[in-house]
Amino acid sequence: MNHFLAALLMDCKKSGTACCLHALDRLMQKVWFDRRQNENAVLLHHLARLALLLESSRHEDSLQKARWQEYLAEYLAARLAEPFSHCQNLLRQHEILTYLADKRRHLTLTTEQARQLEQQFQWAQEDDYRQYSMSDCHSRILAAYHFGDYSNAYARLARHTVPGRHRLIVRQLQSHNESRLLDTAGSAGNTHFLDSHQTRPIELVARLRQGNTTVVLFCDLPPAQAETIEIDLLGQPARFPRALADIALLAACPILPVIAYHDGSRHQLQTGRLIQARAVHSESREAATRRITQRLVSFFERHFIRHPEQWRYLNLLPAYYDIAASPDVQHA
């Protein structure tokens, strides 16, 4: 697929985007007419159109948003096996939810307002998590996802930080409410925010090895922003960040997946099963990293299938399958 896209992008530079798009559509019409259509061909078609449009945006310094949204909806329809109109609606909902999430991140909240936002979550495993936090002083990693109202969800988690325990939150997106939200949990003194672009994995490994430390680390960043490993997503090979699994294996500490979502009536917070980060059955480090990352992705996938519009990176989904079709973050 990468070779095919590379050839298309080369033609794009020579002949122009419009010409290549027209030729690509005619080629796919012939494939359908000859009744040789298959899922991979359809997905390749949509990926190629996205890649060509992206290439034109890089050269012309403008992204044709309407056409991009149309092509992206067609790609999602093929990938998710949903009607085109449904995927158009998903993208509209996603755009609204992302806008509102960004607005919330930059609001200045009072302590009471922050507390109310934390209490909006229904969390069935809260008592289990509280007991686990109080009884185990070993280091752990909380695997986080940019899903639902994730910023307020992790503030709710901070309420159960045991006094004296260190918390490191590695985040990509900053919020004006970080300190205030954590102040409500009484844990701000032992909590530190780290920029994902400036934090080396080996530093996190060293902190985890010291014990009594919790690291909150997002494991769903787009491939352009992280080193990745191949896993299975929606029944097809894809690439997801590998750093969390690598760090956990080096530090020999467990991983607890945590995700927030809205079920249609209220916000939910769910923790998954604890993942022990160690090689099994004499597997290699690479195999262990892939297995652990797959478990993190499988946990995420169950929620993504039900609520795809709540994932911040829905509009970047093609990038997880083929980096050539990935728009820069500023274009998203």
LUMBAGU-517799 format. One record per residue (C-alpha): residue in three letters; y, x, z; chain; residue number from 1. Coordinates in pm, whole numbers, always signed. Layout:
N
r lumba ALA; Y Y; X X; Z Z; timi A; gulum NUM .
...
//
This chain:
332
r lumba MET; Y +0; X +0; Z +0; timi A; gulum 1 .
r lumba ASN; Y +240; X +281; Z +86; timi A; gulum 2 .
r lumba HIS; Y +189; X +444; Z -257; timi A; gulum 3 .
r lumba PHE; Y +256; X +113; Z -432; timi A; gulum 4 .
r lumba LEU; Y +576; X +56; Z -233; timi A; gulum 5 .
r lumba ALA; Y +691; X +413; Z -291; timi A; gulum 6 .
r lumba ALA; Y +654; X +364; Z -667; timi A; gulum 7 .
r lumba LEU; Y +847; X +37; Z -650; timi A; gulum 8 .
r lumba LEU; Y +1130; X +197; Z -456; timi A; gulum 9 .
r lumba MET; Y +1148; X +477; Z -712; timi A; gulum 10 .
r lumba ASP; Y +1180; X +219; Z -991; timi A; gulum 11 .
r lumba CYS; Y +1440; X +38; Z -784; timi A; gulum 12 .
r lumba LYS; Y +1664; X +345; Z -788; timi A; gulum 13 .
r lumba LYS; Y +1623; X +380; Z -1165; timi A; gulum 14 .
r lumba SER; Y +1630; X +20; Z -1287; timi A; gulum 15 .
r lumba GLY; Y +1806; X -172; Z -1012; timi A; gulum 16 .
r lumba THR; Y +1680; X -408; Z -747; timi A; gulum 17 .
r lumba ALA; Y +1710; X -731; Z -947; timi A; gulum 18 .
r lumba CYS; Y +1499; X -593; Z -1232; timi A; gulum 19 .
r lumba CYS; Y +1226; X -472; Z -995; timi A; gulum 20 .
r lumba LEU; Y +1218; X -801; Z -805; timi A; gulum 21 .
r lumba HIS; Y +1179; X -993; Z -1130; timi A; gulum 22 .
r lumba ALA; Y +897; X -762; Z -1250; timi A; gulum 23 .
r lumba LEU; Y +722; X -787; Z -914; timi A; gulum 24 .
r lumba ASP; Y +734; X -1168; Z -913; timi A; gulum 25 .
r lumba ARG; Y +594; X -1179; Z -1268; timi A; gulum 26 .
r lumba LEU; Y +312; X -945; Z -1166; timi A; gulum 27 .
r lumba MET; Y +218; X -1167; Z -872; timi A; gulum 28 .
r lumba GLN; Y +229; X -1480; Z -1090; timi A; gulum 29 .
r lumba LYS; Y -26; X -1312; Z -1317; timi A; gulum 30 .
r lumba VAL; Y -247; X -1230; Z -1018; timi A; gulum 31 .
r lumba TRP; Y -239; X -1594; Z -910; timi A; gulum 32 .
r lumba PHE; Y -293; X -1719; Z -1266; timi A; gulum 33 .
r lumba ASP; Y -601; X -1497; Z -1302; timi A; gulum 34 .
r lumba ARG; Y -733; X -1645; Z -977; timi A; gulum 35 .
r lumba ARG; Y -766; X -1305; Z -816; timi A; gulum 36 .
r lumba GLN; Y -539; X -1399; Z -528; timi A; gulum 37 .
r lumba ASN; Y -634; X -1269; Z -185; timi A; gulum 38 .
r lumba GLU; Y -455; X -1240; Z +146; timi A; gulum 39 .
r lumba ASN; Y -378; X -871; Z +110; timi A; gulum 40 .
r lumba ALA; Y -223; X -920; Z -234; timi A; gulum 41 .
r lumba VAL; Y +4; X -1198; Z -107; timi A; gulum 42 .
r lumba LEU; Y +114; X -994; Z +195; timi A; gulum 43 .
r lumba LEU; Y +171; X -690; Z -25; timi A; gulum 44 .
r lumba HIS; Y +390; X -902; Z -249; timi A; gulum 45 .
r lumba HIS; Y +607; X -1014; Z +39; timi A; gulum 46 .
r lumba LEU; Y +625; X -666; Z +189; timi A; gulum 47 .
r lumba ALA; Y +729; X -522; Z -145; timi A; gulum 48 .
r lumba ARG; Y +1008; X -776; Z -189; timi A; gulum 49 .
r lumba LEU; Y +1138; X -700; Z +158; timi A; gulum 50 .
r lumba ALA; Y +1123; X -328; Z +89; timi A; gulum 51 .
r lumba LEU; Y +1310; X -366; Z -239; timi A; gulum 52 .
r lumba LEU; Y +1580; X -577; Z -80; timi A; gulum 53 .
r lumba LEU; Y +1612; X -328; Z +201; timi A; gulum 54 .
r lumba GLU; Y +1648; X -46; Z -50; timi A; gulum 55 .
r lumba SER; Y +1930; X -230; Z -224; timi A; gulum 56 .
r lumba SER; Y +2107; X -283; Z +109; timi A; gulum 57 .
r lumba ARG; Y +2092; X +91; Z +179; timi A; gulum 58 .
r lumba HIS; Y +2248; X +177; Z -157; timi A; gulum 59 .
r lumba GLU; Y +2497; X -108; Z -178; timi A; gulum 60 .
r lumba ASP; Y +2582; X -105; Z +195; timi A; gulum 61 .
r lumba SER; Y +2529; X -480; Z +228; timi A; gulum 62 .
r lumba LEU; Y +2225; X -680; Z +326; timi A; gulum 63 .
r lumba GLN; Y +2178; X -1003; Z +133; timi A; gulum 64 .
r lumba LYS; Y +2102; X -1202; Z +445; timi A; gulum 65 .
r lumba ALA; Y +2010; X -1532; Z +281; timi A; gulum 66 .
r lumba ARG; Y +1758; X -1372; Z +47; timi A; gulum 67 .
r lumba TRP; Y +1624; X -1151; Z +325; timi A; gulum 68 .
r lumba GLN; Y +1566; X -1458; Z +546; timi A; gulum 69 .
r lumba GLU; Y +1391; X -1636; Z +259; timi A; gulum 70 .
r lumba TYR; Y +1160; X -1345; Z +187; timi A; gulum 71 .
r lumba LEU; Y +1094; X -1292; Z +557; timi A; gulum 72 .
r lumba ALA; Y +1003; X -1660; Z +604; timi A; gulum 73 .
r lumba GLU; Y +759; X -1635; Z +312; timi A; gulum 74 .
r lumba TYR; Y +608; X -1321; Z +464; timi A; gulum 75 .
r lumba LEU; Y +569; X -1491; Z +803; timi A; gulum 76 .
r lumba ALA; Y +413; X -1795; Z +637; timi A; gulum 77 .
r lumba ALA; Y +146; X -1572; Z +485; timi A; gulum 78 .
r lumba ARG; Y +98; X -1360; Z +797; timi A; gulum 79 .
r lumba LEU; Y +92; X -1647; Z +1049; timi A; gulum 80 .
r lumba ALA; Y -81; X -1898; Z +817; timi A; gulum 81 .
r lumba GLU; Y +200; X -2148; Z +877; timi A; gulum 82 .
r lumba PRO; Y +405; X -2361; Z +632; timi A; gulum 83 .
r lumba PHE; Y +712; X -2195; Z +483; timi A; gulum 84 .
r lumba SER; Y +943; X -2460; Z +631; timi A; gulum 85 .
r lumba HIS; Y +796; X -2399; Z +977; timi A; gulum 86 .
r lumba CYS; Y +862; X -2027; Z +948; timi A; gulum 87 .
r lumba GLN; Y +1219; X -2091; Z +834; timi A; gulum 88 .
r lumba ASN; Y +1265; X -2296; Z +1149; timi A; gulum 89 .
r lumba LEU; Y +1107; X -2019; Z +1359; timi A; gulum 90 .
r lumba LEU; Y +1359; X -1769; Z +1225; timi A; gulum 91 .
r lumba ARG; Y +1649; X -2003; Z +1300; timi A; gulum 92 .
r lumba GLN; Y +1522; X -2055; Z +1655; timi A; gulum 93 .
r lumba HIS; Y +1471; X -1680; Z +1692; timi A; gulum 94 .
r lumba GLU; Y +1826; X -1607; Z +1583; timi A; gulum 95 .
r lumba ILE; Y +1965; X -1855; Z +1837; timi A; gulum 96 .
r lumba LEU; Y +1744; X -1728; Z +2120; timi A; gulum 97 .
r lumba THR; Y +1836; X -1366; Z +2050; timi A; gulum 98 .
r lumba TYR; Y +2206; X -1453; Z +2043; timi A; gulum 99 .
r lumba LEU; Y +2180; X -1637; Z +2375; timi A; gulum 100 .
r lumba ALA; Y +1979; X -1354; Z +2532; timi A; gulum 101 .
r lumba ASP; Y +2245; X -1102; Z +2433; timi A; gulum 102 .
r lumba LYS; Y +2519; X -1327; Z +2569; timi A; gulum 103 .
r lumba ARG; Y +2336; X -1356; Z +2902; timi A; gulum 104 .
r lumba ARG; Y +2294; X -980; Z +2924; timi A; gulum 105 .
r lumba HIS; Y +2672; X -934; Z +2907; timi A; gulum 106 .
r lumba LEU; Y +2772; X -1208; Z +3148; timi A; gulum 107 .
r lumba THR; Y +2900; X -1111; Z +3491; timi A; gulum 108 .
r lumba LEU; Y +2698; X -1308; Z +3746; timi A; gulum 109 .
r lumba THR; Y +2751; X -1375; Z +4112; timi A; gulum 110 .
r lumba THR; Y +2465; X -1304; Z +4352; timi A; gulum 111 .
r lumba GLU; Y +2391; X -1675; Z +4379; timi A; gulum 112 .
r lumba GLN; Y +2387; X -1722; Z +4001; timi A; gulum 113 .
r lumba ALA; Y +2150; X -1428; Z +3963; timi A; gulum 114 .
r lumba ARG; Y +1922; X -1571; Z +4231; timi A; gulum 115 .
r lumba GLN; Y +1913; X -1907; Z +4054; timi A; gulum 116 .
r lumba LEU; Y +1811; X -1739; Z +3728; timi A; gulum 117 .
r lumba GLU; Y +1528; X -1560; Z +3905; timi A; gulum 118 .
r lumba GLN; Y +1403; X -1882; Z +4065; timi A; gulum 119 .
r lumba GLN; Y +1375; X -2062; Z +3731; timi A; gulum 120 .
r lumba PHE; Y +1039; X -1893; Z +3669; timi A; gulum 121 .
r lumba GLN; Y +704; X -2045; Z +3754; timi A; gulum 122 .
r lumba TRP; Y +473; X -1759; Z +3847; timi A; gulum 123 .
r lumba ALA; Y +117; X -1858; Z +3927; timi A; gulum 124 .
r lumba GLN; Y +6; X -1507; Z +4028; timi A; gulum 125 .
r lumba GLU; Y +305; X -1431; Z +4251; timi A; gulum 126 .
r lumba ASP; Y +107; X -1426; Z +4578; timi A; gulum 127 .
r lumba ASP; Y -155; X -1196; Z +4424; timi A; gulum 128 .
r lumba TYR; Y +116; X -960; Z +4299; timi A; gulum 129 .
r lumba ARG; Y +290; X -959; Z +4638; timi A; gulum 130 .
r lumba GLN; Y -34; X -868; Z +4813; timi A; gulum 131 .
r lumba TYR; Y -113; X -600; Z +4556; timi A; gulum 132 .
r lumba SER; Y +234; X -446; Z +4592; timi A; gulum 133 .
r lumba MET; Y +213; X -434; Z +4970; timi A; gulum 134 .
r lumba SER; Y -141; X -301; Z +4996; timi A; gulum 135 .
r lumba ASP; Y -140; X -32; Z +4726; timi A; gulum 136 .
r lumba CYS; Y +97; X +265; Z +4757; timi A; gulum 137 .
r lumba HIS; Y -34; X +438; Z +4445; timi A; gulum 138 .
r lumba SER; Y +185; X +464; Z +4136; timi A; gulum 139 .
r lumba ARG; Y +155; X +205; Z +3861; timi A; gulum 140 .
r lumba ILE; Y +309; X +110; Z +3527; timi A; gulum 141 .
r lumba LEU; Y +431; X -241; Z +3453; timi A; gulum 142 .
r lumba ALA; Y +385; X -297; Z +3079; timi A; gulum 143 .
r lumba ALA; Y +682; X -507; Z +2966; timi A; gulum 144 .
r lumba TYR; Y +757; X -699; Z +2647; timi A; gulum 145 .
r lumba HIS; Y +1083; X -814; Z +2487; timi A; gulum 146 .
r lumba PHE; Y +968; X -1173; Z +2515; timi A; gulum 147 .
r lumba GLY; Y +1129; X -1485; Z +2660; timi A; gulum 148 .
r lumba ASP; Y +1394; X -1432; Z +2928; timi A; gulum 149 .
r lumba TYR; Y +1254; X -1088; Z +3005; timi A; gulum 150 .
r lumba SER; Y +1558; X -941; Z +3182; timi A; gulum 151 .
r lumba ASN; Y +1566; X -1209; Z +3453; timi A; gulum 152 .
r lumba ALA; Y +1186; X -1209; Z +3475; timi A; gulum 153 .
r lumba TYR; Y +1178; X -841; Z +3572; timi A; gulum 154 .
r lumba ALA; Y +1454; X -902; Z +3826; timi A; gulum 155 .
r lumba ARG; Y +1219; X -1158; Z +3982; timi A; gulum 156 .
r lumba LEU; Y +948; X -893; Z +3993; timi A; gulum 157 .
r lumba ALA; Y +1188; X -659; Z +4174; timi A; gulum 158 .
r lumba ARG; Y +1194; X -899; Z +4469; timi A; gulum 159 .
r lumba HIS; Y +851; X -770; Z +4562; timi A; gulum 160 .
r lumba THR; Y +943; X -403; Z +4566; timi A; gulum 161 .
r lumba VAL; Y +817; X -254; Z +4892; timi A; gulum 162 .
r lumba PRO; Y +1089; X -66; Z +5088; timi A; gulum 163 .
r lumba GLY; Y +1074; X +304; Z +5011; timi A; gulum 164 .
r lumba ARG; Y +897; X +257; Z +4680; timi A; gulum 165 .
r lumba HIS; Y +1067; X +409; Z +4377; timi A; gulum 166 .
r lumba ARG; Y +1125; X +200; Z +4063; timi A; gulum 167 .
r lumba LEU; Y +1206; X +346; Z +3723; timi A; gulum 168 .
r lumba ILE; Y +1301; X +97; Z +3452; timi A; gulum 169 .
r lumba VAL; Y +1294; X +246; Z +3104; timi A; gulum 170 .
r lumba ARG; Y +1498; X +17; Z +2883; timi A; gulum 171 .
r lumba GLN; Y +1640; X +18; Z +2534; timi A; gulum 172 .
r lumba LEU; Y +1905; X -252; Z +2586; timi A; gulum 173 .
r lumba GLN; Y +2160; X -227; Z +2863; timi A; gulum 174 .
r lumba SER; Y +2285; X -522; Z +3069; timi A; gulum 175 .
r lumba HIS; Y +2599; X -577; Z +3276; timi A; gulum 176 .
r lumba ASN; Y +2380; X -748; Z +3534; timi A; gulum 177 .
r lumba GLU; Y +2132; X -470; Z +3605; timi A; gulum 178 .
r lumba SER; Y +2268; X -365; Z +3943; timi A; gulum 179 .
r lumba ARG; Y +2359; X -714; Z +4059; timi A; gulum 180 .
r lumba LEU; Y +2022; X -862; Z +3969; timi A; gulum 181 .
r lumba LEU; Y +1845; X -587; Z +4158; timi A; gulum 182 .
r lumba ASP; Y +2083; X -613; Z +4453; timi A; gulum 183 .
r lumba THR; Y +1948; X -963; Z +4511; timi A; gulum 184 .
r lumba ALA; Y +1606; X -804; Z +4556; timi A; gulum 185 .
r lumba GLY; Y +1739; X -548; Z +4802; timi A; gulum 186 .
r lumba SER; Y +1583; X -272; Z +4592; timi A; gulum 187 .
r lumba ALA; Y +1875; X -125; Z +4401; timi A; gulum 188 .
r lumba GLY; Y +1883; X +190; Z +4618; timi A; gulum 189 .
r lumba ASN; Y +1540; X +301; Z +4499; timi A; gulum 190 .
r lumba THR; Y +1574; X +168; Z +4144; timi A; gulum 191 .
r lumba HIS; Y +1694; X +376; Z +3851; timi A; gulum 192 .
r lumba PHE; Y +1752; X +272; Z +3490; timi A; gulum 193 .
r lumba LEU; Y +1656; X +522; Z +3222; timi A; gulum 194 .
r lumba ASP; Y +1746; X +517; Z +2854; timi A; gulum 195 .
r lumba SER; Y +1431; X +509; Z +2643; timi A; gulum 196 .
r lumba HIS; Y +1590; X +741; Z +2383; timi A; gulum 197 .
r lumba GLN; Y +1673; X +1007; Z +2643; timi A; gulum 198 .
r lumba THR; Y +1364; X +994; Z +2865; timi A; gulum 199 .
r lumba ARG; Y +1078; X +1231; Z +2794; timi A; gulum 200 .
r lumba PRO; Y +726; X +1102; Z +2867; timi A; gulum 201 .
r lumba ILE; Y +643; X +1414; Z +3066; timi A; gulum 202 .
r lumba GLU; Y +923; X +1328; Z +3311; timi A; gulum 203 .
r lumba LEU; Y +767; X +988; Z +3376; timi A; gulum 204 .
r lumba VAL; Y +424; X +1145; Z +3418; timi A; gulum 205 .
r lumba ALA; Y +565; X +1382; Z +3682; timi A; gulum 206 .
r lumba ARG; Y +730; X +1098; Z +3875; timi A; gulum 207 .
r lumba LEU; Y +414; X +886; Z +3865; timi A; gulum 208 .
r lumba ARG; Y +202; X +1174; Z +3993; timi A; gulum 209 .
r lumba GLN; Y +424; X +1193; Z +4301; timi A; gulum 210 .
r lumba GLY; Y +290; X +853; Z +4409; timi A; gulum 211 .
r lumba ASN; Y +455; X +536; Z +4543; timi A; gulum 212 .
r lumba THR; Y +638; X +484; Z +4212; timi A; gulum 213 .
r lumba THR; Y +653; X +191; Z +3973; timi A; gulum 214 .
r lumba VAL; Y +759; X +249; Z +3614; timi A; gulum 215 .
r lumba VAL; Y +861; X -52; Z +3403; timi A; gulum 216 .
r lumba LEU; Y +805; X +45; Z +3042; timi A; gulum 217 .
r lumba PHE; Y +838; X -170; Z +2729; timi A; gulum 218 .
r lumba CYS; Y +541; X -134; Z +2497; timi A; gulum 219 .
r lumba ASP; Y +653; X -338; Z +2193; timi A; gulum 220 .
r lumba LEU; Y +936; X -135; Z +2040; timi A; gulum 221 .
r lumba PRO; Y +951; X -126; Z +1657; timi A; gulum 222 .
r lumba PRO; Y +762; X +164; Z +1496; timi A; gulum 223 .
r lumba ALA; Y +1085; X +325; Z +1375; timi A; gulum 224 .
r lumba GLN; Y +1180; X +381; Z +1740; timi A; gulum 225 .
r lumba ALA; Y +854; X +514; Z +1882; timi A; gulum 226 .
r lumba GLU; Y +543; X +716; Z +1804; timi A; gulum 227 .
r lumba THR; Y +270; X +468; Z +1718; timi A; gulum 228 .
r lumba ILE; Y -104; X +427; Z +1697; timi A; gulum 229 .
r lumba GLU; Y -307; X +193; Z +1477; timi A; gulum 230 .
r lumba ILE; Y -439; X -122; Z +1645; timi A; gulum 231 .
r lumba ASP; Y -530; X -475; Z +1538; timi A; gulum 232 .
r lumba LEU; Y -263; X -748; Z +1535; timi A; gulum 233 .
r lumba LEU; Y -330; X -1096; Z +1398; timi A; gulum 234 .
r lumba GLY; Y -654; X -975; Z +1245; timi A; gulum 235 .
r lumba GLN; Y -499; X -690; Z +1045; timi A; gulum 236 .
r lumba PRO; Y -435; X -318; Z +1111; timi A; gulum 237 .
r lumba ALA; Y -87; X -264; Z +1252; timi A; gulum 238 .
r lumba ARG; Y +99; X +3; Z +1447; timi A; gulum 239 .
r lumba PHE; Y +232; X -26; Z +1803; timi A; gulum 240 .
r lumba PRO; Y +390; X +230; Z +2039; timi A; gulum 241 .
r lumba ARG; Y +137; X +460; Z +2206; timi A; gulum 242 .
r lumba ALA; Y +360; X +616; Z +2473; timi A; gulum 243 .
r lumba LEU; Y +267; X +382; Z +2757; timi A; gulum 244 .
r lumba ALA; Y -106; X +444; Z +2720; timi A; gulum 245 .
r lumba ASP; Y -52; X +820; Z +2685; timi A; gulum 246 .
r lumba ILE; Y +164; X +832; Z +2999; timi A; gulum 247 .
r lumba ALA; Y -83; X +624; Z +3201; timi A; gulum 248 .
r lumba LEU; Y -376; X +845; Z +3099; timi A; gulum 249 .
r lumba LEU; Y -191; X +1166; Z +3186; timi A; gulum 250 .
r lumba ALA; Y -75; X +1027; Z +3520; timi A; gulum 251 .
r lumba ALA; Y -411; X +857; Z +3590; timi A; gulum 252 .
r lumba CYS; Y -236; X +540; Z +3706; timi A; gulum 253 .
r lumba PRO; Y -316; X +172; Z +3636; timi A; gulum 254 .
r lumba ILE; Y -122; X -58; Z +3404; timi A; gulum 255 .
r lumba LEU; Y -26; X -417; Z +3479; timi A; gulum 256 .
r lumba PRO; Y +90; X -620; Z +3174; timi A; gulum 257 .
r lumba VAL; Y +374; X -864; Z +3251; timi A; gulum 258 .
r lumba ILE; Y +528; X -1116; Z +3010; timi A; gulum 259 .
r lumba ALA; Y +786; X -1396; Z +3032; timi A; gulum 260 .
r lumba TYR; Y +799; X -1702; Z +2808; timi A; gulum 261 .
r lumba HIS; Y +921; X -2061; Z +2796; timi A; gulum 262 .
r lumba ASP; Y +643; X -2318; Z +2764; timi A; gulum 263 .
r lumba GLY; Y +869; X -2600; Z +2642; timi A; gulum 264 .
r lumba SER; Y +953; X -2733; Z +2986; timi A; gulum 265 .
r lumba ARG; Y +1027; X -2431; Z +3202; timi A; gulum 266 .
r lumba HIS; Y +1021; X -2051; Z +3216; timi A; gulum 267 .
r lumba GLN; Y +691; X -1886; Z +3296; timi A; gulum 268 .
r lumba LEU; Y +608; X -1540; Z +3423; timi A; gulum 269 .
r lumba GLN; Y +252; X -1415; Z +3375; timi A; gulum 270 .
r lumba THR; Y +76; X -1098; Z +3480; timi A; gulum 271 .
r lumba GLY; Y -241; X -988; Z +3305; timi A; gulum 272 .
r lumba ARG; Y -547; X -809; Z +3434; timi A; gulum 273 .
r lumba LEU; Y -501; X -461; Z +3575; timi A; gulum 274 .
r lumba ILE; Y -592; X -192; Z +3320; timi A; gulum 275 .
r lumba GLN; Y -741; X +128; Z +3459; timi A; gulum 276 .
r lumba ALA; Y -611; X +417; Z +3251; timi A; gulum 277 .
r lumba ARG; Y -905; X +649; Z +3213; timi A; gulum 278 .
r lumba ALA; Y -1148; X +746; Z +2941; timi A; gulum 279 .
r lumba VAL; Y -1482; X +565; Z +2945; timi A; gulum 280 .
r lumba HIS; Y -1823; X +664; Z +2806; timi A; gulum 281 .
r lumba SER; Y -1700; X +1014; Z +2716; timi A; gulum 282 .
r lumba GLU; Y -1447; X +880; Z +2468; timi A; gulum 283 .
r lumba SER; Y -1172; X +1109; Z +2339; timi A; gulum 284 .
r lumba ARG; Y -813; X +1089; Z +2461; timi A; gulum 285 .
r lumba GLU; Y -711; X +943; Z +2125; timi A; gulum 286 .
r lumba ALA; Y -978; X +675; Z +2147; timi A; gulum 287 .
r lumba ALA; Y -874; X +592; Z +2504; timi A; gulum 288 .
r lumba THR; Y -510; X +561; Z +2397; timi A; gulum 289 .
r lumba ARG; Y -608; X +327; Z +2113; timi A; gulum 290 .
r lumba ARG; Y -830; X +112; Z +2338; timi A; gulum 291 .
r lumba ILE; Y -563; X +74; Z +2608; timi A; gulum 292 .
r lumba THR; Y -289; X +2; Z +2354; timi A; gulum 293 .
r lumba GLN; Y -513; X -260; Z +2194; timi A; gulum 294 .
r lumba ARG; Y -553; X -434; Z +2530; timi A; gulum 295 .
r lumba LEU; Y -175; X -442; Z +2572; timi A; gulum 296 .
r lumba VAL; Y -132; X -582; Z +2221; timi A; gulum 297 .
r lumba SER; Y -408; X -842; Z +2269; timi A; gulum 298 .
r lumba PHE; Y -235; X -967; Z +2585; timi A; gulum 299 .
r lumba PHE; Y +91; X -993; Z +2391; timi A; gulum 300 .
r lumba GLU; Y -77; X -1154; Z +2088; timi A; gulum 301 .
r lumba ARG; Y -198; X -1456; Z +2287; timi A; gulum 302 .
r lumba HIS; Y +161; X -1546; Z +2372; timi A; gulum 303 .
r lumba PHE; Y +304; X -1445; Z +2035; timi A; gulum 304 .
r lumba ILE; Y +72; X -1686; Z +1851; timi A; gulum 305 .
r lumba ARG; Y +199; X -1977; Z +2064; timi A; gulum 306 .
r lumba HIS; Y +567; X -1880; Z +2081; timi A; gulum 307 .
r lumba PRO; Y +653; X -1632; Z +1801; timi A; gulum 308 .
r lumba GLU; Y +1024; X -1725; Z +1804; timi A; gulum 309 .
r lumba GLN; Y +1055; X -1591; Z +2161; timi A; gulum 310 .
r lumba TRP; Y +975; X -1231; Z +2064; timi A; gulum 311 .
r lumba ARG; Y +1292; X -1033; Z +2012; timi A; gulum 312 .
r lumba TYR; Y +1141; X -835; Z +1724; timi A; gulum 313 .
r lumba LEU; Y +998; X -1124; Z +1523; timi A; gulum 314 .
r lumba ASN; Y +1236; X -1042; Z +1238; timi A; gulum 315 .
r lumba LEU; Y +1095; X -688; Z +1235; timi A; gulum 316 .
r lumba LEU; Y +729; X -794; Z +1219; timi A; gulum 317 .
r lumba PRO; Y +676; X -640; Z +871; timi A; gulum 318 .
r lumba ALA; Y +766; X -301; Z +1019; timi A; gulum 319 .
r lumba TYR; Y +460; X -313; Z +1243; timi A; gulum 320 .
r lumba TYR; Y +240; X -336; Z +932; timi A; gulum 321 .
r lumba ASP; Y +430; X -119; Z +687; timi A; gulum 322 .
r lumba ILE; Y +725; X +96; Z +782; timi A; gulum 323 .
r lumba ALA; Y +862; X +85; Z +426; timi A; gulum 324 .
r lumba ALA; Y +957; X -280; Z +482; timi A; gulum 325 .
r lumba SER; Y +1139; X -214; Z +808; timi A; gulum 326 .
r lumba PRO; Y +1514; X -278; Z +823; timi A; gulum 327 .
r lumba ASP; Y +1726; X -62; Z +1047; timi A; gulum 328 .
r lumba VAL; Y +1802; X -219; Z +1383; timi A; gulum 329 .
r lumba GLN; Y +2169; X -258; Z +1298; timi A; gulum 330 .
r lumba HIS; Y +2070; X -469; Z +998; timi A; gulum 331 .
r lumba ALA; Y +1845; X -699; Z +1202; timi A; gulum 332 .
//
